[in-house]
Amino acid sequence: MSTPIELRNQKLGAHVVKALQKRFFDACYVDDSKAAAEKAVSLIPKDHVVSWGGSATLDETGIKEKLEQAGYKVIDRDKAPSREERVEVMRQALLCDTFLTSCNAISEDGQLVNIDGFGNRVAAMIFGPRQVIVIAGMNKIAKTLDDAVVRARTIAAPLNTQRFPDSKTPCNETGSCADCKSPDSICTFIVTTRMCKPANRIKIILVGEDLGL
């Protein structure tokens, strides 16, 4: 028997999927992270070069390992031996065939909100890769667009900053957003994606679990 959380996620997930589809996103709902990884791989042609943005969600799904096991050619910035080469790899990723990422927040009416420090992740979502696959847990859903921005700024950003222990931002020290202008801020770019163009280029897999930050 499904739990109340599972039932709620299924019902709300179906509502958000319809809202995303009305905005020309290719969207679906799956129950768990294993199904999400399998669905994502099924959407990637075997001849595609694949890359990704930094994402705790992707790490939790194990999709990177699945891609390696399946023999996909990947562009992996984490294998770059220096910071300069890492940036160059990030630039190359903007012209991959499939770009994988998550999302900081999704409003119930189907708009995506993302915050980025360097801009590579949101840049790839906007233009470049042939397709973008977004895997997002139901914890990323916010009631309104304003709520989605608040989630991205005050929940996702302070949490993601904790992944970088050397960061000198106020939120890394206090856990609370201070609307800072620190050189280490990861809130450089705040992007709302209200529609998908061309239609279905961005494929969104909603997952009936809490995933990522």
C-alpha positions in Angstrom: 0.0 0.0 0.0 1.3 3.5 -0.9 2.2 5.8 1.9 0.5 9.3 2.2 3.7 10.9 0.9 3.8 8.5 -2.1 0.2 9.2 -2.9 0.7 13.0 -2.6 3.7 12.9 -4.8 1.9 10.8 -7.5 -1.0 13.2 -7.5 1.0 16.4 -7.5 3.6 14.9 -9.9 0.8 14.2 -12.4 -0.4 17.8 -12.1 3.1 19.3 -12.6 3.8 17.0 -15.6 0.7 18.4 -17.3 1.7 21.9 -16.5 5.2 21.3 -17.9 3.8 19.7 -21.1 1.6 22.8 -21.7 4.9 24.8 -21.7 6.3 22.4 -24.3 8.6 20.5 -22.0 8.8 16.7 -22.5 7.8 15.6 -19.0 7.1 12.4 -17.1 6.9 11.1 -13.5 8.6 8.0 -12.1 8.4 6.6 -8.6 12.1 6.4 -7.6 15.7 7.3 -8.5 16.4 3.9 -10.0 13.5 4.3 -12.5 14.7 7.9 -13.1 18.2 6.7 -14.2 16.8 4.0 -16.4 14.3 6.4 -18.0 17.1 9.0 -18.6 19.4 6.4 -20.3 16.5 5.3 -22.5 16.2 8.8 -23.8 19.9 9.0 -24.9 20.8 7.7 -28.4 23.9 5.5 -28.3 25.9 7.8 -30.5 25.3 10.8 -28.3 28.2 12.5 -26.4 26.9 13.2 -22.9 27.9 15.7 -20.3 26.4 17.2 -17.1 26.4 20.1 -14.7 27.2 19.8 -11.0 24.3 18.0 -9.3 23.8 16.1 -6.1 20.7 14.6 -7.6 22.7 13.0 -10.5 25.2 11.6 -8.0 22.4 10.1 -6.0 20.8 8.4 -9.0 24.0 6.7 -10.1 23.3 7.7 -13.7 27.0 8.6 -14.4 28.0 5.0 -13.7 25.2 3.7 -15.8 26.4 5.8 -18.8 30.0 4.5 -18.4 28.8 0.9 -18.1 26.7 1.4 -21.3 29.7 2.7 -23.2 28.6 6.3 -23.8 31.2 8.8 -24.7 31.2 11.5 -21.9 32.7 14.9 -21.3 33.6 14.8 -17.6 35.0 18.0 -16.1 35.9 16.2 -12.8 38.6 14.3 -14.7 40.4 17.5 -15.7 43.9 17.7 -14.0 43.8 21.5 -13.5 41.3 24.3 -12.9 42.1 25.8 -16.3 41.5 22.5 -18.1 38.4 22.0 -16.1 37.0 25.3 -17.4 37.9 24.3 -21.0 36.0 20.9 -20.5 33.0 22.9 -19.2 33.1 24.9 -22.4 33.2 21.8 -24.5 30.2 20.4 -22.7 28.1 23.3 -24.1 28.2 21.5 -27.5 27.5 17.9 -26.3 24.5 16.0 -27.6 22.8 15.3 -24.3 23.3 17.4 -21.2 22.2 16.1 -17.8 21.3 18.3 -14.8 18.8 18.7 -12.1 16.8 21.9 -11.1 16.8 24.1 -8.1 13.1 24.6 -8.1 10.0 23.9 -10.3 6.8 25.8 -9.8 3.5 24.0 -9.9 2.6 25.8 -13.0 5.6 24.4 -14.8 8.4 27.0 -14.7 12.0 26.1 -13.9 14.2 28.2 -11.6 17.9 27.7 -11.5 20.8 29.4 -9.7 24.4 29.1 -11.1 27.8 30.3 -10.0 29.7 30.1 -13.3 26.7 29.9 -15.6 27.7 26.7 -17.5 24.7 24.7 -16.2 22.1 27.3 -17.1 23.8 28.1 -20.3 23.6 24.5 -21.5 19.9 24.4 -20.5 19.2 27.5 -22.6 21.2 26.7 -25.7 23.8 24.4 -27.1 23.3 20.7 -26.4 20.8 18.9 -28.7 18.8 17.8 -25.7 18.7 18.5 -21.9 17.5 15.9 -19.4 16.5 17.2 -16.0 16.0 14.8 -13.1 14.3 16.4 -10.2 12.9 15.0 -6.9 9.5 16.2 -5.7 11.2 18.2 -3.0 12.1 20.7 -5.8 8.4 21.5 -6.4 7.2 25.0 -5.2 3.7 26.3 -5.2 4.3 29.5 -7.3 7.1 31.0 -9.3 7.9 33.4 -6.5 8.1 30.4 -4.1 10.4 28.7 -6.6 12.8 31.6 -6.5 12.7 31.7 -2.7 13.5 28.0 -2.7 16.4 28.4 -5.0 17.8 31.4 -3.1 17.2 30.4 0.5 17.2 26.6 0.5 19.1 25.3 -2.5 21.9 27.8 -2.6 22.8 27.6 1.1 22.7 23.8 1.0 24.8 23.6 -2.2 27.4 26.0 -0.7 28.0 23.4 2.0 29.5 21.2 -0.8 32.4 23.7 -1.0 34.0 23.9 2.5 36.5 26.6 1.4 33.7 29.0 0.3 33.8 32.3 2.2 30.1 33.1 1.8 27.8 34.1 4.7 25.5 31.2 3.9 28.4 28.8 4.2 29.0 30.1 7.7 25.4 30.6 8.9 23.3 28.4 6.6 21.1 31.4 5.8 21.1 33.5 2.6 22.4 37.0 3.2 21.9 38.2 -0.4 25.7 38.6 -0.5 28.0 39.9 -3.2 30.9 37.6 -2.1 33.4 36.6 -4.7 32.6 33.0 -3.8 28.8 33.4 -4.2 27.2 30.7 -6.3 24.2 33.0 -6.9 25.7 34.7 -10.0 23.0 33.8 -12.4 19.3 33.3 -11.6 17.4 32.0 -14.6 13.7 31.3 -15.1 12.8 28.9 -17.9 9.1 29.5 -18.5 8.8 27.6 -21.8 10.8 25.0 -23.8 12.0 26.1 -27.3 12.3 24.1 -29.5 9.5 22.0 -28.1 10.6 18.9 -26.2 14.3 19.7 -26.2 14.2 19.8 -22.4 13.0 16.5 -21.0 12.1 16.5 -17.3 11.9 13.4 -15.2 10.0 14.1 -11.9 10.9 11.6 -9.2 8.6 10.6 -6.3 11.4 11.0 -3.8 13.5 13.7 -2.2 16.6 14.0 -4.3 19.4 16.5 -4.2 19.5 19.8 -2.4 
